Amino acid sequence: MKKILLAILFCFLSIFTFANDWEFGSEGEHIIPLKGSNMSIKKEKITLKLTPDGMLVNVKFTFDNPTAENKIVGFVTPESGNGEEEDETTKPKRKAEPLKIKNFKTTVNGKEVKSNVELLSKLLSKGVLDNNVIKEYTEKEKEYFNYVYYFNADFKQGENVVEHSYFYTGSYGVYERDFEYVVTTISKWKNQTVEDFEIEIQPGTYFVRLPYTFWNNAKKIDWEIVGKGKMVSLAPTKPANDEDASDIEKFGRVYIKLDNNSSIRYKTKKFSPNSNFYATRIDNVLGFDYEFPEGKVQGYKFKDKYFEILREVAYSNYSEIVDSLKDLSDEDLDIVRNYPYAFAGHDFARKDLKDYFSQFIWYSPVGKNVKIDPNFNNIIKAVDEIKTKRKK
């Protein structure tokens, strides 16, 4: 169920169809040398801004180059096209899909350069790529098409600044939108580390899940909220080599809900990750009941008995909803009726409601005129009907 966030001068965005609850999948690469290179990465700053339709990506690299020369640099976009098999006797059907990226721009030392896009299979025969650099992608090429974004630029001796920006949709379905930034390919550069690294996420008012760690030893990422907001960090609960455990159990997760115009960042020296960055924008909180912990965690709740009630009845027909709610007290019905508004970030005028929902990690008031999920309309209608009948 997962495909995730993206990254810089790495392009990506392969599109392929999932089951009914998924529409697109995308995964991508960090910028890598396509020819053997003795350049080192001194600095890298990644800025990721969530929007209603996807994510804006901006990355700034500072490289240290020992000699002035013309270089070919690029990034591979894995798993383009469908690799499904009709049966055991047929080969995977492969069809290269167009990459859907908007506003793709690269500058080297302040000068915009043209990026070329070709299938990896075509470039392999042209001598543009070094096999030792992209050998893992040649294996993937046996089942999936891979595109390569690459550019040719003059790099001066010493410090060189490469900046990159683009927009992409991420992978999305009914409950979430996922993004990935593949940072582990930092190891392909000479120093195999970034001397000065920073990543900043600007989630707006979205409820977001972030990684707990970048390393095999499960060391915690020191996320820092810039502004105001809520954060809960849940450490791994299962060994990383446990084949029966989920990724969340093995690697942990961090949940954030920030005030608008706030951000969260991680800054460090000598960054050398073992695993990649991802972000999950949680669009339907009820859909994540299976992974939310019980009770209060680090001062916040994820769910309660009313959350469970909504999860059970949200997609039932109207008569079933009425039947499920009719025995609740007026006080309980009041909470249930206002849950959809809390999910949407309604700024409650009633202090009791505002205090009640403020205990949840996913709640943050954004205003009075919010748009609730239409799937909850029958719940509101059912509560009103039950309470009206009681008054007669």
C-alpha positions in Angstrom: 0.0 0.0 0.0 2.9 2.2 0.0 4.8 4.4 -2.4 6.1 7.6 -1.0 7.7 11.1 -1.2 10.4 12.2 -3.6 13.4 14.1 -4.0 15.5 16.5 -5.7 17.1 16.6 -8.9 16.0 13.2 -9.0 13.1 12.7 -11.0 10.5 10.2 -10.7 6.9 10.0 -11.0 6.1 6.8 -12.7 2.4 6.2 -13.0 0.7 2.9 -12.7 -2.7 1.6 -11.6 -3.4 0.0 -8.2 -6.7 -1.4 -6.8 -9.8 0.7 -6.4 -8.5 2.6 -3.5 -5.4 3.7 -5.3 -5.0 5.8 -8.5 -1.3 6.4 -9.0 2.1 5.3 -7.7 5.3 7.3 -7.9 8.8 6.9 -6.6 12.0 8.6 -7.5 15.7 9.4 -7.1 18.1 11.8 -5.6 20.6 13.4 -8.0 23.4 11.1 -8.9 26.5 11.2 -11.1 25.9 9.4 -14.3 29.6 9.2 -14.9 32.2 8.4 -12.3 32.7 11.6 -10.3 35.0 12.8 -7.6 32.7 15.6 -6.6 31.6 15.8 -2.9 28.4 17.1 -1.5 29.0 19.9 1.0 25.5 21.1 1.6 21.9 20.1 0.8 18.7 21.8 1.7 15.4 20.2 0.7 12.1 22.2 1.0 8.8 20.3 0.5 5.5 22.1 0.5 2.2 20.3 0.6 -0.6 21.6 -1.6 -4.1 20.3 -2.3 -2.9 18.6 -5.5 0.5 17.3 -4.4 3.8 18.7 -3.4 6.2 21.5 -4.4 9.9 20.3 -4.2 12.8 22.7 -4.0 16.4 21.4 -3.4 19.7 23.3 -3.2 23.0 21.4 -3.4 26.4 22.8 -2.8 29.1 20.6 -4.4 32.9 20.7 -4.0 34.6 19.9 -7.3 38.4 19.4 -7.4 38.8 20.4 -11.1 36.9 22.5 -13.6 35.2 20.3 -16.2 32.0 19.5 -18.0 29.9 16.9 -16.2 26.8 14.8 -16.9 24.6 14.6 -13.8 21.1 13.2 -13.5 18.6 11.0 -11.7 16.7 7.8 -12.5 13.0 7.5 -12.2 12.3 3.8 -11.4 9.3 1.6 -12.1 7.6 3.4 -15.0 4.9 1.2 -16.6 3.0 -1.9 -15.6 4.9 -5.0 -14.7 2.0 -7.3 -14.0 1.9 -10.8 -15.5 -1.1 -12.4 -17.1 -0.1 -15.8 -15.9 3.0 -17.8 -15.0 3.9 -18.6 -18.7 3.8 -15.0 -20.0 6.4 -12.3 -19.5 5.4 -9.1 -17.7 3.5 -6.7 -19.9 5.6 -3.5 -20.1 4.5 -0.2 -21.3 6.5 3.0 -20.7 4.3 5.7 -19.2 4.8 9.4 -19.6 6.2 11.2 -16.6 3.9 13.8 -15.2 6.0 16.5 -13.6 5.2 20.2 -13.8 7.5 23.2 -13.7 10.7 21.2 -13.9 13.7 23.5 -13.5 17.4 23.1 -12.8 20.1 25.8 -12.4 23.8 25.3 -12.1 25.7 28.3 -10.5 22.8 30.5 -11.2 22.4 29.5 -14.9 19.4 27.4 -16.0 20.3 24.3 -17.8 18.2 22.1 -20.1 17.3 18.7 -18.7 17.0 15.7 -21.1 14.7 12.8 -20.5 15.2 9.4 -22.0 14.5 5.8 -21.2 17.3 4.1 -19.3 17.3 1.3 -21.9 18.2 3.8 -24.7 20.9 5.5 -22.7 22.6 2.3 -21.8 23.7 1.9 -25.4 25.0 5.4 -25.8 27.8 5.4 -23.2 26.2 8.2 -21.2 25.9 6.0 -18.1 28.5 4.2 -16.1 27.3 0.7 -15.2 28.9 0.8 -11.8 26.8 3.9 -10.9 23.4 2.7 -12.1 23.8 -1.1 -12.0 20.8 -1.5 -9.6 18.6 0.2 -12.2 19.6 -2.2 -14.9 18.2 -5.0 -12.8 14.9 -3.1 -12.4 14.9 -2.5 -16.2 14.2 -6.2 -16.7 10.7 -5.7 -15.3 10.0 -2.0 -15.4 10.9 0.9 -17.6 13.1 3.5 -16.1 13.5 7.1 -17.3 16.6 9.2 -16.7 16.6 12.9 -16.3 20.1 14.3 -17.0 21.8 17.5 -17.8 25.2 18.6 -19.1 26.9 21.6 -17.4 30.2 23.2 -16.8 31.3 22.8 -13.2 34.0 25.1 -12.0 36.8 24.2 -9.6 35.7 24.5 -6.0 32.2 25.3 -4.9 29.3 24.7 -7.3 25.6 25.4 -6.5 22.9 23.3 -8.1 19.2 24.1 -7.5 16.2 22.2 -8.6 12.5 22.5 -8.4 9.3 20.8 -9.6 5.8 19.8 -8.7 4.4 16.3 -8.6 1.2 14.6 -7.4 2.6 11.8 -5.3 0.7 8.5 -4.9 -2.9 8.9 -3.7 -6.0 7.0 -2.9 -9.1 7.3 -0.7 -7.4 7.9 2.6 -4.0 9.4 2.0 -1.4 10.9 -0.4 2.1 9.6 -0.2 5.5 11.1 -1.2 9.1 9.9 -1.1 12.5 11.5 -1.3 15.3 9.0 -2.1 18.2 10.3 -0.1 20.2 7.0 0.2 21.9 7.6 -3.2 24.0 10.3 -1.4 26.4 7.4 -1.1 27.1 7.6 -4.9 29.1 10.8 -4.4 32.7 10.8 -3.4 32.3 11.6 0.3 29.2 9.4 0.6 27.7 11.9 3.0 26.4 15.5 3.2 28.5 17.7 5.4 25.6 20.1 6.1 22.0 18.7 5.6 18.6 20.2 6.1 15.1 19.1 5.2 12.0 21.3 5.9 8.4 20.2 5.4 5.7 22.8 5.1 2.5 20.8 5.6 0.0 23.7 5.9 -2.8 22.4 8.0 -2.7 18.8 6.8 -2.3 15.9 9.3 1.0 14.2 8.3 3.0 11.1 9.1 6.8 11.4 8.9 9.6 8.9 9.4 11.0 8.2 12.9 14.5 7.3 11.6 16.8 7.4 8.7 19.1 4.7 10.0 19.3 0.9 10.5 20.0 1.4 14.2 16.6 3.2 14.6 18.1 6.3 15.9 15.5 9.0 16.3 15.3 11.9 13.9 15.5 15.2 15.9 12.5 16.9 14.2 12.0 20.5 15.2 8.7 22.4 14.8 9.3 25.9 13.5 6.2 27.8 14.7 3.3 26.1 16.5 1.8 22.7 16.3 1.6 19.2 17.7 3.9 16.2 17.3 3.9 12.6 18.6 6.9 10.3 18.0 6.4 6.6 18.1 9.5 4.4 18.2 9.8 1.0 16.4 8.2 -1.9 18.3 9.5 -4.8 16.2 13.0 -5.7 15.0 13.9 -4.5 11.5 14.4 -8.0 10.3 11.0 -9.2 11.4 9.4 -10.3 8.1 5.9 -10.5 9.7 6.0 -6.9 11.0 4.8 -3.9 9.1 7.1 -1.0 8.1 5.5 1.1 10.8 6.2 -1.5 13.5 9.8 -1.9 12.3 10.7 1.7 11.7 8.4 3.8 13.8 6.6 7.0 12.8 6.0 10.6 13.7 2.7 12.4 13.5 2.4 16.1 13.1 -0.4 18.7 12.9 0.9 22.2 12.6 -0.7 25.6 12.6 -0.8 27.2 9.1 2.5 28.8 8.1 4.4 26.6 10.5 6.9 24.0 9.4 9.0 21.1 10.7 12.6 20.6 9.9 15.6 18.4 10.6 19.2 19.8 10.5 22.4 17.9 10.9 26.0 17.5 10.1 27.6 14.6 8.2 24.3 13.1 7.1 24.6 9.5 5.7 21.2 7.8 5.7 20.4 4.1 5.4 16.7 4.6 4.6 14.7 7.2 2.6 12.4 10.0 3.5 8.7 9.7 3.1 5.6 11.8 4.0 2.0 10.6 4.2 -0.7 13.2 4.1 -3.6 11.7 6.0 -6.8 12.9 4.3 -9.2 10.5 6.1 -8.3 10.1 9.7 -10.8 7.2 10.2 -8.9 5.1 7.6 -5.9 4.9 9.9 -7.6 3.5 12.9 -5.6 0.2 12.5 -2.3 2.0 13.2 -3.4 4.6 15.8 -2.4 3.7 19.4 -4.9 3.6 22.2 -5.1 6.1 25.1 -3.0 9.2 25.5 0.4 9.3 24.0 2.9 12.1 24.8 -0.1 14.3 25.9 -2.4 13.6 22.9 -5.0 11.1 21.9 -5.5 9.6 18.5 -9.0 8.1 19.0 -11.7 7.3 21.6 -15.0 5.5 21.8 -16.7 8.0 19.6 -14.0 7.6 16.9 -14.7 3.9 16.9 -18.4 4.5 16.6 -17.9 6.8 13.6 -15.5 4.3 12.0 -18.2 1.6 12.3 -21.1 3.5 10.9 -19.6 6.1 8.6 -20.3 4.1 5.4 -23.5 2.4 6.5 -26.9 3.2 5.1 -29.0 5.7 6.9 -31.3 3.3 8.7 -28.3 1.4 10.0 -26.7 4.6 11.3 -29.9 5.5 13.1 -30.1 2.1 14.7 -26.5 2.2 15.8 -26.8 5.6 17.4 -30.3 5.6 18.9 -29.2 4.3 22.4 -26.5 6.9 22.9 -27.1 9.7 25.4 -27.7 13.2 24.3 -24.2 14.1 25.4 -22.7 11.3 23.4 -24.7 12.2 20.4 -23.4 15.8 20.7 -19.8 14.6 20.4 -20.6 12.2 17.6 -22.4 15.0 15.6 -19.4 17.4 16.0 -16.7 14.8 15.1 -17.0 15.5 11.3 -16.5 19.2 12.0 -13.5 18.5 14.1 -11.9 16.4 11.4 -12.4 19.4 9.0 -10.7 21.8 11.5 -13.8 23.7 12.6 -13.0 26.4 15.2 -15.7 25.6 17.8 -17.3 28.5 19.6 -18.3 26.2 22.5 -15.5 25.9 24.9 -16.4 22.3 25.9 -16.2 21.1 22.3 -13.0 23.0 21.6 -11.4 21.6 24.7 -12.6 18.1 24.0 -11.2 17.9 20.4 -8.0 19.8 21.2 -6.8 16.7 23.0 -6.5 14.9 19.7 -3.2 15.0 17.7 -5.1 15.4 14.4 -7.2 18.4 15.5 -6.3 22.0 14.8 -8.9 24.8 14.3 -8.6 26.5 10.9 -11.8 28.5 10.8 -15.6 28.5 11.1 -16.5 27.8 7.4 -15.0 24.4 6.8 -16.1 21.7 4.3 -16.9 18.4 6.0 -16.6 15.0 4.3 -20.0 14.4 2.6 -19.8 10.7 3.8 -20.6 12.1 7.3 -23.8 13.9 6.3 -26.0 11.0 7.2 -24.4 10.8 10.6 -25.3 14.4 11.3 -28.8 13.9 9.9 -29.3 10.7 12.0 -28.2 12.5 15.2 -30.6 15.3 14.6 -33.5 12.9 13.9 -32.9 10.9 17.1 -32.7 14.1 19.3 -35.8 15.6 17.6 -37.8 12.4 18.3 -36.7 12.5 22.0 -38.1 16.0 22.4 -41.6 15.0 21.3 
